[in-house]
Amino acid sequence: MKNIIYLLFLAFITSCQSVRVSADYDSKVDFSPYKTYAFYKSGIDKVEISDLDKRRILNAIDTQMISKGFTKSETPDLFINFFTKATERIHVNHFSYGWGWGWNPWFYGGPSYTTTGSTIEGTLYIDIIDAKNKELIWQGIGEGALTQNPEYKEARINEFVAKILTKYPPIKPVKP
């Protein structure tokens, strides 16, 4: 019984840590000609996070784009922008157990306790813009729990970016 409870707890903790990813794109765009990219500096400068986290995100995007065969360029085919959002999630768990016949004057209840906690839930949006037309052609979104621990921040950011960019370039469904 203890092993089952341990496995359920481990599955719960692991599921809380995963990054949920979605993406949207312009279905009329042919993504195959795009080979170069640059960051959209004026957009990234407006992101309200620390410069350390900005650099972590930029480095993670560079790593992923280079691994996909893209080259950074002064005259890019694509601009890459990102922005973030964070919200605090409050968790309240109430546990009670007891004995008695019901909710009446003769009811004697057992002990109960409540636990509370919070996590910071972050969302990272990565926008890919056609540099020639200045139009958004793809957007990836990753959501998940964040960490404030500097030892784990870089790994968590790398995980967010890697999972988001697995959706780029989009694989268009084959028409029958």
Secondary structure, DSSP 8 states (H G I E B T S, - for coil): -HHHHHHHHHHHHHHHHS-EEEEEE-TT---TT--EEEE-HHHHTT--S-HHHHHHHHHHHHHHHHHTT-EE-SS-SEEEEEEEEEEEEEEEEEEE---SSSSSTT-----EEEEEEEEEEEEEEEEEEETTTTEEEEEEEEEEE----HHHHHHHHHHHHHHHHTT-S-------
